[in-house]
Each structure stands twice: as structure tokens, then as C-alpha cells.
Amino acid sequence: MVLDETHQVVAETFRQVLYLSAHCRLGLTATLVREDGKERELVEMIGPKLYEANWMDLTKGGFLANVQVTEVWCPMAPAFLRAYLDADNKDQRSALAVMNPIKAWAVSMLLERHKARADDKIIVFSDSRFALERYATALGELMIHGDTTMKEREVILAAFREDPSVKVLFLSKVGDVALDVPDANVIIQISSHYGSRMQEAQRMGRILRKKKSSKLASGNHAFFYTLLSTDTEEVAWSLRRRRYLVDQGYAYTVLTAFPGLGSKAALQASAKFLQSEAEQRSTLVEVLSSRLATIEGKEAKEAARLSGSTQRQAELEGPHQEWTPNASAKVRASMSELSGGSGLRYIEYGSDYARAAAQWHHQSLAAVSSQPSPKLRPA
């Protein structure tokens, strides 16, 4: 039995295949990492890890594309930052961070730069369905999300692969698995799933295949961009997400100052949406409406279905504690309870104090035993 993407076998949906009779089980995966720590269960289910190839060694050997990894830090627009700090829930905060007008400008500029290169094919990932629809519609690009039918997906993917004029495809989290886009060599990530290292590695894998074009045969011929809104939780989650790729040998280039980033003239000249005050106000109203939770909930269910989980990727990703600035709690307890040592006792051996205590203990027992036992009087 050969199990591809074996890190998903521990999910209840896929675990059933292990009941099939097999003389030998072989598991294959490019990302042996999970946020819930259940990858350790694979040793009991399949067997121990036999071999692991380092990604950078495969790149040097010419088997994988050479990827340039870049983080672009985008300052939050003042109105969006105020709304972010006052937002009621994580879906609103996530949407406000990804709809940051300065991030929208950076996306527009990166798309223009890579669309000008003849052989580039670009995927823009957004976990926020709300932002995905706004970006793709405003920029006039194709998109695939949870409500896209299988027939529509096939048509869109065929156009992206075969039509030279179709250079950009917007994908929601449903694009993390079950989609084959071998010709893509640029990824722009504008929204992601918290601190998931597995998702970061899976998305990187979309552009790791060695390219056929002779123009992309040398140098950095694949590009992975992550756009972060500063002063938001996106920065904190990114530090966790990048761990797996850093362990594989990749170096992140962090751009805190992009040429023209945030200047009013550049915004008005390059960005195609979210630059007028009226458009920003209407976007803020829509983000803060109750409809947002419905949109994101539908997208999460579809992504969970494709990944084999029945609970919003709970089994694949594990529980994620929501990050809240300045959160604290007061607990009243003894030090032994807080340290987990309640009920434990320590015994000291080999010290002068221990020997003196033992000698005193034996002398006390001897003194008690030397005393005559009391006589019993008849009743």
C-alpha cells in the first residue's frame, strides 16, 4: 500500500484505509509536519521514517526550482488600522489586514512586474474569501474558490496552463490541495491560515517543479512573496509559518521599505482599487457587517472537505489559539500546583544533613525500644 500525502493519514477520514490488508505500507510526503503534533502517530500506523531529502540539496542537484522567498511589510492605512484595533472578531481583523489599501497597491505592482515577464505564471493565494473576490474582480483576473464548480475549475485551470494571455490566477485555501498547476512560478500570498507551517510549505510546493522554459533555466526563476500588514497579527503568525522552510535551508528576504510603498502619488498611479476615500469607507462597512462570517464559514467548510477533514481542518491543523494583544489572566495557586509538583516529596541522599537526620532518627527509635513496656492491670 502506497500512501501519498501521508501526513494526512492521521485524520479520521483517511485513517480508515489502514484497515485494508497489506503486506507493506509506504508513506510519501513533502511536508512531514502538522500543527497538532500527530505526525508522531505515523510511526505506529505506517512505520518509522526511512529517508528524508533536504529541499535545498534537491535544488542544488537541479531537481527543484530555485526560489527567491520575500516578505513585504505593508504599513496599515490609518482608517483600516483604527477599525482593526476596534474589530470584534478574528474574521473581521483578518479581512481588514488583507484589504489594507497599501497591501492592495503592493499586489498591483507585483502583478504588473511579473506580467511583463513573458514566461511568468502567477498564483495569488488568499484564505479570506471576501478579499479574494474583491481583488480578483477589481483586477480583472480569474479566480477559484469553494463555490466554483468542478467543470468551471477545469476550464479555468486549462486556460491558465495553456493560454499565454492568462497569466494570473487567484486561489482561496481550496487551492492548497487537489489542484495541479505545474507551470506556475510566482506566488503572491496575501492571506494565510494563522501559523500553519504545512500550508506555507504546500504553497511553496506549487512553484518548486523545475521549469521547462529555457529562459527560466538559471538563476532565481521562481518567486514566493508573502505580503504582511504591519501592526497586525499577520506578522506574529508569519514568524511561526516560516519555521519549516527555514529548517529546509531557505532564507527569507524581508522588505520593510518597498520603492514608493505608501506614497500618495504611487498609490494613485499604480493601484486599481481601494484608493478613493469613498471606496475605502464602503469596504470598511462591508467588512464589519455580519455577512462576512457567512462567507468565510462556507469557504472553510469546502477547504476542509477537500483536505479530508470534517471540522474546518481541525484534524489537519490542530487547534489554533487566537492571538490577542495584551491578554492576561490572574490565577491564585501554590507554587507546587503551578509547577505540577503538587503531592511530590524530595529525599536527599549523601549529604551531611541527611546523615545527621538519619542518625537522629535511629537514635530516637533505639531510645523508644529500650524503655520497658507498661504493665497491664487486670480489669
N, C-alpha and C positions, 0 to 999 in steps of 0.2 A: 504494500500500500504506500503510495507516494502522496504526501500531504503538502501542497503548495500553500504559501502564506500561513505557515504553521503556527505563528504567534496567535492566530485567531481560533485555534482548535479548543482552547480552554473556555471559549464562550459556549453557553448551553446549547445553542442552535447547532454548532458544528461538533460538539463533543460526542454526539450520537454515532458518528462514523467510526469511533473507536470500538464500538461493539461488534463491528464486522470482523470476521475471522481473517487473519493474515499471518503468514509466517515471518514477515519482516515489515517494519514500518520505517519510512524515510521521510523526514521533515525538511522542507526548504523554506527559507525566508531571507529577505534582505534586511529586515528590521526586527531583530530578536529583542524587543523592548516593549514593555507595557507599563502604563501608569499605575495599575493596581498590583503590580508585583507578581502576577500569576504566571509569568513565564517560567518560574521555578517548577510549576506543576508539570511542565512538558517533559521533564526527566522521568517522571513516573508514567506518563501517558505514552510517550514515544521512546525515550531513551536519552542518554547523555549527548551533549554537543560533541560532534566528531571533528568539525573543521569550521573555521571562520576566516574569511578573506577580508583584509583591510581595504576600504574603498580607495584610499589614496594609492595603495600598491597596484590595484587594478587600473587606476587612471594612468600611472606611470608605465604600466605594461601595454597601454593602448586599448584596453578593453572597455573603458568607460570614458565619457566625455569629460573634458577639463572644465570645471565650473568655477565661475567667479561669484562669490557669495557676498552680498552687500545689504546692510541695514541703512535705511534712510530715515532720519528723525525729522518729523514734520511738526513744527510748533502748532498748538491748537489755536484756532481763531477765537478771539475773546468771547463772542456770544456763545459759541459752542462749548467753551471751557466752563463758563458760568452755568450753562444748562447741565453739563456733565457733573459738576460738583453737587448740583441740586437734584439729580436724577433719582428716581425711586427704586429702580431695579437694574440688574446686570444687562438685560437686553437693551434697555434704553442707553446705558452707558456705552455698550459695545457699538450700537448704531451711531451714536454721537461721535465716537472716536474715529470710526471708519468714514463717516460723512464729513469729516473735517475739511473745509474748503481748501486748505493748504495741501492736504494729502491728495485731494482731487486734482489740484494743479500738478503735483508731482507725478501722478499717474498719467495725466495727459502728456506731460513732457517725455516721460519714459516711452510711452507708446509711439510718439512721433519719432523719437530717436531710433527705435528698433524697427519700426515700419519702413524707415528709409533704407534699411539694410535688406538687400534682395532676398536673402535666404532665411531670414528670421521668421519663426512662428512663435507667437506669444500666447501664453495662458495667464489669465488673471484670476486668482483664487479669492473668493470671499465667503466666509462662513455665514455672514449676515445676508439672508435672502433679500431683505429690504434694500441694503446697499447695492447688492448685485444687480437688481432690476434697475435702480436709478443710474448707476454707472453705465451699464450696457446700453440702456435706452438713450441716454444723453450723448454717448459717444458713437452711437450707431453701429454697435458690434453684436455678433451672435452670442447667445448665452444658453447654458443648460442648467436646470435646477430640478427640484423634486417633482414639479408638476409637468415637466417635459416628457411627452410620451416616448416609448421606445422607438417608434418609427421616426419621430422628429429628431431624436438623438442620432440615429443612423444617418439621416440626411445632413445634419449639421456637422457631424464628425467627418463624413465623406467630403463635404465642401472644405473643411479646414485642412484635411490631408491632401486633397488633390487640386484645389483651385488656388493658383498663385495670388489672386487678388484678395483672398480671405486669409488674413494674417493674424487675427486676434480672436480669441475665444474666452468668454467669461464663464467660469465654473463655480458652482456652490460646493459644499462639502460632499455632495454625491459624486464629485469627480475624483475624490481621494482613492476610490476603488472602482473596479469593474469598467473602466474606460481605457481604451488603447489609443494613445496619441504619440506615436514614436517620433514624429517629425518636429515636435515642439523643442525649442532650445532656449526659450526665455520664460521665466515665471516671475510674475509680479504678485506678491501676496499682500492683500490689503486688509484681510481679516482672517483670524485663525481660531482654533478651538483651545482656548486657555493656554496651558503649558504643555500640551501634548508633544512629546519628543517623537512619537511614532508618526504623527501627522506631518511633522516637519520633514522627516526622512522620506516618507511616502511621496510627498510633493516634490522633493528634490529628485526622487527616482524617476519622475516624469521626464526629466531632461538629461538623464545620465547615459542614455543609449548613445553609442558612438554614431556620429552623423555621417551621411553618405556624401554630402556636398564637398567638393574639393576646396571651396573657399572656407569651409569650417574645419579643415583637416588639421590645423595647427593653432596654437595659442589658446586664449580663452574663447571657446566657441559656444559656451552655454553660460547663462546668466540667471542668478537666483536673487531676486530683490524682495526684501521684507520692508514694508512701509509702516512706521510706527508714529502715532500721535504722542508727542511728549506730554508730560504731566498727567498721564493716564496709566491705567493698569496694564496697557499693552506692553510697556517697557519691562515691567516686572515679569510678565509671563514669557516674554521673549528670551530672557536670561535662562529660563528653565528649558524652553524649547530647543535652544541651540546646543544643549549638552551632548546629545548623541552624535551630531555631526562634528562637533569639536573633537570628541573622542575618536572619530574616524580620521582626523587629521585636517579637517577643513578650517580655514581661517576666515573669520568674519571681518569685513571692512565696514566700519561704522562712519557714515557721513552725517555729521551734525550741522554742516553748512553746505548746502547744495547751491550751485551757482544760480543766483536770482531767486532762491527759495524764499517765499513770503513777501517779496517786494510787490507793491501795488501794480506797477507797470507790467511786471512779468505775469501776474495773475490775470490782468485784463487782456493781455496779448495772447496767452497760451491756453488757459483753461476754457473749456467749453460749457461748463455749468457750475452752479453754486458760487458765482462771483457777484451777482447783484444782491443787494440787501433784501429785496422782496423775495427772491428765491431762497435765500438762507432762512428767512423767517418762516416761510411755508414749510420748508424741510424740518425745522425745529418743531413746528406744531405737529407735523405728521409723525415724527419720531416719538414725541411724548404722548401720542394717542394710544388708546387701548388696543388698536388694531395690530400694532407691532408684535405683540406676544403671539397672536394667532398665526401671523406669517412665519415667524421663526419656529414656532412649535411644529407646523406642518413640515418644514424643511428638515428639522431634526429627526422626525419620525421616518421620513424617506431615507435619510442617510443611515439611520440605524437599521432599516430593513435591508439595504444593500450590503451593509457590513456584517449582517448575520446576527445582530443583537436585537432584542425585543424591548429594550429600555434605553432609548436615547444614548446609545453607545456606552451604557453603564458598565457592561462587562468588558468592552474593549479598552475603555479609557480609565475606568475606575472612578471613584468619587472625586469631585473637584471642589475644594473649599473655596468659596467666593472670597476674593481679596477685598478687604475693606480698610481704607486708611484710618489710622488712629483707633482701631478697635481694641478694646481691652475688657477684661473680666476680673472680678475680685473673688478669690477663693480663700476660705478660712479652714486651715487644716494643720496638723502637726508636721514636722519635717520628715518623720518616718513615713507618714501617709503619702506625702508629696513625692518622696524618693522611691516609693514602692517597697520600703523595708519594714513596713508595719508587721509586727509579730516575729521578726528575726532577732536572734541573740548572737553576740560575738563572744568567742572564747579565745583567750590569749595564752599562747604556749611559749616556753623557753625564756621568759623574762624574769628578772629578779622579783618583780611584784607578783607574778604568777606563782613562782616557787614559794614565796613567803605566805601567800594566801593559802596555797595547798598545805603547807606545814601547819599553819594555824588551824586549818580545817581538821587535819588528822589529830592534832593535839586535843582539840575540843571533843572529838569522838572518843579518844582514849580516856579523857577525864570523865566523860559520862559513863563509859563502860566500867570504870574502876569503882564507881560508887555502889554500895550494897543495895540490893533490891529491897523495897519496902515490904515489911511483914504484913500478911493478911490477917485480920482479926475475924474470928468467927462471928457470924451474924447472931 
